[in-house]
Amino acid sequence: MTPAADLPDDIDALKAIILASQAKISEQDGIIERKEDRIVRLEKLLVDFRRALYGAKSEKSHPDQYHLALEDIETAMAIVHAEDEAVDPPKTTGTPTPRAGRGVLPKHLPRIEEVIAPDDVTCGCGSARHIIGEDVSERLDIVPAQFRVIVTRRPKYACRSCEAGVLQAPTKPRLIEGGMPTEATVASVIVSKYADHIPLYRQAQIYARQGVDIDRSTLAFWVGKAAHELKPVHDALLGHLKRSSKLFMDETPAPVLDPGRGKAKKGYFWALARDDRSWNGPEPPGVAFTYAPGRSGKHAVEILQGFEGILQVDGYAGYNRALDLRDNQPIQLAYCWAHARRKLYELTHNNAAPIAEEGLKQIAALYRIETQARGASADERMAIRQQKSEPKIKAFRTWLDQARSQVSTKSPTGEALKYIAKYWDGLILFLGDGRIEMDSNPVERTIRPIALQRKNALFAGHEAGAQNWAMLASLIETCKLNKIEPNGYLTGALTAIVNGHKQKDIDQLLPWNFVR
């Protein structure tokens, strides 16, 4: 504030000072008002974010929609912060402050260094300044879908002294003989379609934006050729899984276009999975999908040929056919507590259901024990379960019998309790075997990407396309389970195959064995 003694005596000058002060105050009021508005918006977004992240499961939607909600809220919050910084830029010292939680960029990424030096390093005294240190920052840079052309030249050699003929190196084998793509290009198309869920026609549009015109049918031919070459690897994967003593199985719809009727008919992807990581089992995780034109139990029987052991499934009655020794080796069915819990949860979703709520509490107690046992050996898990879970299971059985006597068997509650009683023997198998999980969630997680691909593609164009889809998705999802980058794996596997990899050594090309 200007001291009174320093104010001018001229009235017009005083008016100018007053108007300038009023304008400045008005500007400051506007800034404060806009900041308060942004605070209100941020507080509302924060409430929405917390509800999406921590809200009751009944408020949460499909996992894909859940992530979409989070990213949209986070984007809106970033816009508000950007508006705030535009009005009131943060004070900088010349050295950028790292953003909290940014993470560390992987060491394997190539580094392109740039040095930003002053235009003149001469000191005021005339001497040259020397470097005493430096500030280093790293930013992630992406070059979108960079295409390049590999030109292969094969010189021809002839002898000037005689006519012994022309010498030339033979061509290297290719996946697409006479075609333009490298094995890495084909692998990229497969991963984009089956891991990133980008249909081939959209990939063709992406390529066209960069001046590379490749027809969708051409991409389809590449994928089909690769699928043919990779089929032995899928067969080896399925065979390896069936040599396990304990597996998961589940099925999910696979709409397939029926050209004769112009409609989509319902086929199914059957997933056979192994995931022993929760008890530190010796075998790597994996999943093999198989397409079948229906959901009949006979398809499960065909897929399980040669398997002997414990099969963990949901309550679908079709799996009972796997118990027939005329069709299969001895198989035990372990059932899923998550499905039993779901039956009770559906009763409490919109209505008060005291019996169902009590059942949910008891099941939750069992899952808390499982959390404690996770990561222990199979024997240790079994000991924990027999000490802590078995008494609760006995109490649950007593409660179940009493609850069933209190309700009609045809009521929704009676039906949910009947489901649990029907599958009781398979539900409690986990007590006597530490390898068995309480639920079949591991195989359901492997099916989720299939569901997302189905949502994007709507349906498979043909049963053969559905079979290719199942086969290639098997290799990609097995890579993901083993933390292997699918693009590099498929590139290496296809390259090995076209270079004559022996069929007897096909197991070497399984994702967990493959060394590029």
Buried (B, 14 or more C-beta within 10 A) or exposed (E): EEEEEEEEEEEEEEEEEEEEEEEEEEEEEEEEEBBEEBEEBBEEBEEBBEBBEEEEEEEBEEEEEBEEBBEEBEEBBEEBEEBBEEEEEEEEEEEEEEEEEEEEEEEEEEEEEEEEEEEEEEEEEEEEEEEEEEEEEEEEEEEEEEEEEEEEEEEEEEEEEEEEEEEEEEEEEBBBEEBEBBBBBBBBBBBBBBBBBBBBEBBBEEBEEEEEEBEBEBBBBBBEBBBEBBBBBBEBBBBBBBEBBBBBBBBBBBBBBBEEEEEBBEBBBBBBBBBBBBBEBEBBBBBBBBBBBEBEBEBBBBBBEEBBBBBBBBBBEBBEBBBEEEBBEEBBBBBBBBBBBBBBBBBBEEEEBEBBEBBBEBBEBBBEBBEEBEEBBBEBBBBBBEEBBEEBBEEBBEBBEEBBEEBEEEEBBBBBBBBBBBBBEBBBBBBEBBBBBBBBBBBBBBBBBBBBBBEEBEBBBEBEBBBBBBBBBBBBBBBBBBEBEBBBBBBBBBBBBBEEBEEEEBBBBBBBEBEE
